[in-house]
Amino acid sequence: GDINDNHIAVDVNTPTSLASVDAGSRGIVLKNGRQVTVWIEYRDDSKMIRVWVGYSQTRPANPILVSQIDLSRQFKEFMYVGFSASNGQGSALYMVHRWRFKTFGLVPSLIPVDTVNGGDCFMCSTEDSSANNSRIVDPRKRRKKIGEMALGLGGLAAFLCSIVAIVGLATFVLIKKLRGRMRRGRGSDRTCEVEMNRVPTRLSLGEIKSATMGFNQNRVVGEGGSAVVYKGSLPSGGDVAVKRFERSGNDRLCNPFTTEFATMVGCLRHKNLVQLYGWCCEANELVLVYEYLPNGSLAKLLHKSSSNSLFILPWKKRFSIVLGVASALTYLHEECESQVIHRDVKTCNIMLDAEFNAKLGDFGLAEVYEHSSITREATIPAGTMGYLAPEYVYSGVPTVKTDVYSFGVVLLEVASGRRPVNDDGTVLVDWVWDLWEIGRLIEASDSRLMGKYNIVEMERMLMVGLFCVHPNHENRPTVKEAARILRGEAPLPPLPSRKPRVSIRPVFDPDDVEDVENYCGSYLGLDESAWMTPKSQFS
């Protein structure tokens, strides 16, 4: 049993404490109504847990409890978390004023009071006034907002035991909640009211404006359909990329921020993915702060005018870049707990660091599914002309093979140095297929390389590119399989002698064609030959 009614203990799936200490030994009384601050640190390398307790916001010099306990089996990459309490036969009410955690690094010794207002709730709706007007968060309201997080706080001792089991893991519950909302199409303004303080770092609008010199146009390094990217500089983090989203009452324009934020925080930790450092949702501004990648996008390096730059991306770097992108997509498709479909794989969204390592970014169109899901709802196709898989344009149902097609276009683009659709309207995919048909595939290689490439690797990249853009999605490889072929670990694919022509049946009633054309401006390509690369209304 418990050592007394005023103690701190660590319980792991059992009422019998693995470690406990009398709080009174440090002059702490847990039931006198005073506000108590607790710091808990667990280091997996040493399997050591340490707990500090004090009445002030400054962490005491020495922990009140130190114990060597292996919690590695209790932690999972994704898990439900929360607070729970048991008070026996008695009755009591404890209020959590604020709480935060870090999955990496050390617990801060000071919790500043000015970080509380509006920022310490993980998700706040417009009607949750307590987040903005009070430092005390009513657990009953929080229970309504976040169903997975039970805040029955009947005793501080049990609260301490519970919080040990949640350090670094609560983020993912909320992300799943948010993703569930978006999956049901609820991209309302309330969804944009995402406040996930310090998951990662929450920045004030003042810090963002200071970093970008007031969103100075001279700091713009990129623009997209829903956001503008600025180069910024933070005192604590050096150069960063500040992505400022358009804010509108239109649900569709609200979704890119929530989608990208939820996806990036949800599970995306990979060396070939752009890393999210911070965020801001304040005064009608929606901002995400990413690591700054000095070499910009792959598209800019591939398609620089020779008159503006003498630099031509060498073949070895090109080959390394596509393998990096393949590694990122394999992670998204197969290695995350949930399957992530990027839906906008293109060279503009492949960023390069100082060593030209590839980092895939821009998850504003991403879709997240359970690996076991079979049926998927059709959506209005979104993406970029020249990269869209034909079946996706017609059906609106994204799959991993949708990303495989886009990856294949990237392979052909990197090998040839040509854009997916040239200014004269020539479609890269069709052009390479034509060269393959007449046995002159190597002529698709980038002439600016002046033959300075490994011919075996070049032919392999072009063939794998065609393999990935096969008109029949069932004949395409996975990205993982494509990467093995690129590295020479698997045989070259058996390609047909010419581009296959596969008829496709419309997924809508023929009587609705006029309505579809009116909505899409006849960009669905319904009047084109079967399996021609379709046009689209997307950027």
Secondary structure, DSSP 8 states (H G I E B T S, - for coil): --S-SSEEEE-SSSSS-SEEEEGGGGT--TTSS---EEEEEEETTTTEEEEEEESSSB--SS-SEEEE---TTT--SS----B----TT-------------SSS---SB--GGG-TTTSSSB--TT-THHHH-SS--HHHHHHH-TT--B----HHHHHHHHHTTTTTTHHHHHHHHHHHHHTT---HHHH-B--TTSSEE--HHHHHHHTTTT-GGGEEEE-SSEEEEEEEETTTEEEEEEEE---SSHHHHHHHHHHHHHHHHH---TTB--EEEEEEETTEEEEEEE--TT-BHHHHHS--TTT------HHHHHHHHHHHHHHHHIIIIISSEEEE-S--SGGGEEE-TT--EEE---TT-EEEETT----------S-TTTS-HHHHHH----HHHHHHHHHHHHHHHHH---SB-TT--BHHHHHHHHHHTT-GGGGS-GGGTT-S-HHHHHHHHHHHHHHT-SSGGGS--HHHHHHHHTTSS------SS--------SS-GGGHHHHHHHHTTTT-TTS-TT-----S--
